[in-house]
Amino acid sequence: MKWNLFIYALVCCVLLSSCSLLAGNKEENTNEKDVVVEEKPTQIAPKATEDISAKFKCPENAHKILFSSEWNPLGITNFDIYSANDDGTQVTRLTERPIWEGGPVWSPDRCRIVYVGATDKDTLEDIYMMDADGENRTRLTSSKANDREPDWSPDGKKIVFMSERDGNREIYIMSNKGTNQERLTKTESNDENPHWSPKNDKIVFASHRDGNWEIYTMNIDGTKLVNLTKNKFEDMDPVWSPDGSQIAFYSNRSKYNEIYIMDKNGSNLRQITQQKGGDPSIDLDIAWSPDGEWIAFVGTTPGKNGGGMQAIFKAAVDGSGVQPLVTRDPSRSNEVEW
């Protein structure tokens, strides 16, 4: 009897020890698993690329450029306005009048286009508006001199433009109906290339009041004039970046036509393109892409007939990746808007 009790007790002890050992192993394994989970790096989903189309009332035009060209299948060589995808495909003619039309600019919502056209009766140029498909054309100015270079206010309610109605070139603003036309600059020299800041607080423009072309800003009522560039070379065609923090412009200060970018106060100047008079040589007309990553410009490159051909090019904001967007040899394409 005592022997049986001894064996029974021994078996119970063995069983209890085994259970304790198993429990300890289980706890140890659980703790080890927890450590692995804690040390595993957190997986962060890649940031989605912002879709600029969502910013516009007419998103179908978010990735389109506008430009002027004298080319068309019928052989008529007056300039008309065209649109194209921002990779240069799907070129569409928007105007078909037998007179010069150019200088197109998208409205902030990408639903309308303001542009310049010669009148039916004479060669004077006035400012017009039309829908994005070229329909519903409306004349906004009808002075006895050329009105050119329109640009929209950020809310689309006003338009700034250059006019020669005073005998020289001055900067004006008006409503998007063509009413309330008001002169902003008053100088005996020429002021041109006006562009409204995205923050709706400034207008940047080029002025010859210093004896050469320089870049200026002013408040939208014409006050607080500030000279951003001060040198003996030609600085022209200033354009705000989409966020309003920078200004791109053209200059020949390196002896060649090149594109420069500076901060909105004129500081942090840097040369973007390094063409050095090569192919393409850079002309006027600069436009930022809506996402601020690219700059489009007009350049002259050799054509099939041996002469120079004006075409539309683009480059990254650091000057890299120069590539053609629209080449319509042997015709000219210019006045690009992105």
GIBELDA-V403534 format. One record per residue. SS is DSSP state (@ for helix, = for strand, . for the rest). BURIAL is + if it has 24 or more other ideal C-beta (glycine too) atoms within 12 Angstrom, else -. Layout:
ss=SS burial=BURIAL
ss=SS burial=BURIAL
//
This chain:
ss=. burial=-
ss=@ burial=-
ss=@ burial=-
ss=@ burial=-
ss=@ burial=-
ss=@ burial=-
ss=@ burial=-
ss=@ burial=-
ss=@ burial=-
ss=@ burial=-
ss=@ burial=-
ss=@ burial=-
ss=@ burial=-
ss=@ burial=-
ss=@ burial=-
ss=@ burial=-
ss=@ burial=-
ss=@ burial=-
ss=@ burial=-
ss=@ burial=-
ss=@ burial=-
ss=@ burial=-
ss=@ burial=-
ss=@ burial=-
ss=@ burial=-
ss=@ burial=-
ss=@ burial=-
ss=@ burial=-
ss=@ burial=-
ss=@ burial=-
ss=@ burial=-
ss=@ burial=-
ss=@ burial=-
ss=@ burial=-
ss=@ burial=-
ss=@ burial=-
ss=@ burial=-
ss=@ burial=-
ss=@ burial=-
ss=. burial=-
ss=. burial=-
ss=. burial=-
ss=. burial=-
ss=. burial=-
ss=. burial=-
ss=. burial=-
ss=. burial=-
ss=. burial=-
ss=. burial=-
ss=. burial=-
ss=. burial=-
ss=@ burial=-
ss=@ burial=-
ss=@ burial=-
ss=@ burial=-
ss=. burial=-
ss=. burial=-
ss=. burial=+
ss=@ burial=-
ss=@ burial=-
ss=@ burial=+
ss=. burial=+
ss=. burial=+
ss== burial=+
ss== burial=+
ss== burial=+
ss== burial=+
ss== burial=+
ss== burial=+
ss=. burial=+
ss=. burial=+
ss=. burial=+
ss=. burial=-
ss=. burial=-
ss=. burial=-
ss=. burial=-
ss=. burial=-
ss=. burial=+
ss=. burial=+
ss== burial=+
ss== burial=+
ss== burial=+
ss== burial=+
ss== burial=+
ss== burial=-
ss=. burial=+
ss=. burial=-
ss=. burial=+
ss=. burial=-
ss=. burial=-
ss=. burial=+
ss== burial=+
ss== burial=+
ss=. burial=+
ss=. burial=+
ss=. burial=-
ss=. burial=+
ss=. burial=-
ss=. burial=+
ss=. burial=+
ss== burial=+
ss== burial=+
ss== burial=+
ss== burial=+
ss== burial=+
ss== burial=+
ss=. burial=+
ss=. burial=+
ss=. burial=+
ss=. burial=+
ss=. burial=+
ss== burial=+
ss== burial=+
ss== burial=+
ss== burial=+
ss== burial=+
ss== burial=+
ss== burial=+
ss=. burial=+
ss=. burial=-
ss=. burial=-
ss=. burial=-
ss=. burial=-
ss=. burial=+
ss== burial=+
ss== burial=+
ss== burial=+
ss== burial=+
ss== burial=+
ss== burial=+
ss== burial=+
ss=. burial=+
ss=. burial=-
ss=. burial=+
ss=. burial=-
ss=. burial=-
ss=. burial=+
ss== burial=-
ss== burial=+
ss=. burial=+
ss=. burial=+
ss=. burial=+
ss=. burial=+
ss=. burial=-
ss=. burial=+
ss=. burial=+
ss== burial=+
ss== burial=+
ss== burial=+
ss== burial=+
ss== burial=+
ss== burial=+
ss=. burial=+
ss=. burial=+
ss=. burial=-
ss=. burial=+
ss=. burial=-
ss== burial=+
ss== burial=+
ss== burial=+
ss== burial=+
ss== burial=+
ss== burial=+
ss=. burial=+
ss=. burial=+
ss=. burial=+
ss=. burial=-
ss=. burial=-
ss=. burial=+
ss== burial=+
ss== burial=+
ss== burial=+
ss== burial=+
ss== burial=+
ss== burial=+
ss=. burial=+
ss=. burial=-
ss=. burial=+
ss=. burial=-
ss=. burial=-
ss=. burial=+
ss== burial=-
ss== burial=+
ss=. burial=+
ss=. burial=+
ss=. burial=-
ss=. burial=+
ss=. burial=-
ss=. burial=-
ss=. burial=+
ss== burial=+
ss== burial=+
ss== burial=+
ss== burial=+
ss== burial=+
ss== burial=+
ss=. burial=+
ss=. burial=+
ss=. burial=-
ss=. burial=-
ss=. burial=-
ss== burial=+
ss== burial=+
ss== burial=+
ss== burial=+
ss== burial=+
ss== burial=+
ss=. burial=+
ss=. burial=+
ss=. burial=+
ss=. burial=-
ss=. burial=-
ss=. burial=+
ss== burial=+
ss== burial=+
ss== burial=+
ss== burial=+
ss== burial=+
ss== burial=-
ss=. burial=+
ss=. burial=-
ss=. burial=+
ss=. burial=-
ss=. burial=-
ss=. burial=+
ss== burial=-
ss== burial=+
ss=. burial=+
ss=. burial=+
ss=. burial=-
ss=. burial=-
ss=. burial=-
ss=. burial=+
ss=. burial=+
ss== burial=+
ss== burial=+
ss== burial=+
ss== burial=+
ss== burial=+
ss== burial=+
ss=. burial=+
ss=. burial=+
ss=. burial=-
ss=. burial=+
ss=. burial=-
ss== burial=+
ss== burial=+
ss== burial=+
ss== burial=+
ss== burial=+
ss== burial=+
ss=. burial=+
ss=. burial=+
ss=. burial=+
ss=. burial=-
ss=. burial=+
ss=. burial=+
ss== burial=+
ss== burial=+
ss== burial=+
ss== burial=+
ss== burial=+
ss== burial=-
ss=. burial=+
ss=. burial=-
ss=. burial=+
ss=. burial=-
ss=. burial=-
ss=. burial=+
ss== burial=-
ss== burial=+
ss=. burial=+
ss=. burial=+
ss=. burial=-
ss=. burial=+
ss=. burial=-
ss=. burial=-
ss=. burial=-
ss=. burial=-
ss=. burial=+
ss== burial=+
ss== burial=+
ss== burial=+
ss== burial=+
ss== burial=+
ss== burial=+
ss== burial=+
ss== burial=+
ss=. burial=+
ss=. burial=+
ss=. burial=-
ss=. burial=+
ss=. burial=-
ss== burial=+
ss== burial=+
ss== burial=+
ss== burial=+
ss== burial=+
ss== burial=+
ss== burial=+
ss== burial=+
ss== burial=-
ss=. burial=-
ss=. burial=-
ss=. burial=-
ss=. burial=-
ss=. burial=-
ss== burial=-
ss== burial=+
ss== burial=+
ss== burial=+
ss== burial=+
ss== burial=+
ss== burial=+
ss== burial=+
ss== burial=-
ss=. burial=+
ss=. burial=-
ss=. burial=+
ss=. burial=-
ss=. burial=-
ss=. burial=+
ss== burial=-
ss== burial=+
ss== burial=+
ss== burial=+
ss=. burial=+
ss=. burial=+
ss=. burial=-
ss=. burial=-
ss=. burial=+
ss=. burial=+
ss== burial=+
ss== burial=+
ss== burial=+
ss== burial=+
ss== burial=+
ss=. burial=+
//
